[in-house]
């Protein structure tokens, strides 16, 4: 297990020699200590990336793509060990890391491996005698900061399009979940990525992250995390006016209409909020139920929530593991108290499970709270297995409640009425909408939000455009000098 920084194609100790403990969220024990990147390490990594950029950007796009495809193959070959490492470090149940996290990571690198030589420019019709064409050119060195909730998968979401487009990368994983990202760095070195093209720097946000966002040698900063931190990233980026891409918080509205097929809506809504212990920006954390079916829905939904098997994430039968840190567990428990204080009704959960074997871990029961749409628990991102429930009487009220937060990342709706499905999806103020499903993602489909959920997009052609500049080239194809040319 690598625990050092990855700079210039080699694993190296941190210049200041500091380390960070990495804890097992199942029992609070220390897995290992990793090197702590600070400002000097960021400087070294940016220098390595800048040195590697000319050759990497000039490399044939198909050759860059082949390296990404080789990496995808290696990830699939190492699937079981990567899944276990991710579960150990994050608390994701092994059934999810095996079935979702690792396959999605390989698929994303494979998608962008195939995309590398398919990023086309264009020819613009202009005046007679001139040719105007537009090229997509890489930005240069990209700083990337990924969060702790899906570290393996987000590594591919960030690095895949950046590398395919010809950029070099300095990536900072979250200090509490860096292990799978460091393993990806090992695999990248093994399949032949040139030194300096990718650099991995685990470290704290207020030191390594801040310096990366401020660094004049970084041409773009791509950040996934909280809205509050995203604002600080924007401020830090102002020094050299670097491009900024933000994927921030969410408060997903999950609307169940009176004509919904309830068994599917109940199961899909449980996945929307309890998958990965609710630690997802796109979680369906606000259940909006039509008043005619609210009781029937809740009867099934509460039974399902109470039946979820909570336990050791390395046990293949576990359905929900611990929250990723003790600090975050305390934060989510605080929101359970806030719900009480504002008159909300906790319908189930609201406390750690009373199981001795789990008492040292960062566990929380699936929690369902009845609350008013204006309550704090319906407005603020809790980021845990915590869902608020409100009711509505008609489509207009459902849309009003759905659009009644500062966020605009993802949302969903359940109905068998085709026209309603499209009408409501169009009216929802959200970067993504799921109809009769929730939390579907694919490397070819753009992922991102609006409002306080950020701007820019992960994945798809939009991501490739976000990692390139449009260069307009004009050519005089007429041999004669134009009559207005100065003499």
Secondary structure, DSSP 8 states (H G I E B T S, - for coil): ---SEEETTEEE--TT--EEEEE-TTT--EEEEEE---HHHHHHHHHHHHHHHHHHHHS-HHHHHHHHHHHHHHHHHTHHHHHHHHHHHH---HHHIIIIIHHHHHHHHHHHHHHGGG---EEE--STTEEEEEEEEE-SEEEEE--SSSHHHHHHHHHHHHHHTT-EEEEE--TTS-HHHHHHHHHHHHHT--TTSEEE----IIIIIHHHHH-TT-SEEEEES-HHHHHHHHHHGGGTT-EEEEE-----EEEE-TTS-HHHHHHHHHHHHHGGGG--TT---EEEEETTTHHHHHHHHHHHHHH--B--TTSTT-SB---S-HHHHHHHHHHHHHHHHTT-EEEE--S----GGGTTS-----EEEE--TTSHHHHS---SSEEEEEEESSHHHHHHHHT-SS--SEEEEE-S-HHHHHHHHHHS-SSEEEESS-S---TTS-B--SGGGEES-BSHHHHHHHTEEEEEEEEE--SS--TTS--
